[in-house]
């Protein structure tokens, strides 16, 4: 199968066999976890450097929420992972 995250593959999931759709899902989840780890490491470094406070945030989670328009729950989760 071609790159499972290629837009041409994702755009036609309905036409793929179930095994291929599972492959797309599994690959996407691996990438989500990999990129989350990168984001958490960067957030930890930004927090150490005081960037959220410099930008006027009272808490790092508020800074994440406002900067990336995620729910406060998701922002708190990232901050917890970054500790």
Secondary structure as UniProt FT lines:
FT   TURN            4..5
FT   HELIX           7..10
FT   TURN            11..12
FT   HELIX           13..15
FT   HELIX           18..48
FT   TURN            49..50
FT   HELIX           51..54
FT   TURN            55..56
FT   HELIX           60..68
FT   HELIX           72..82
//
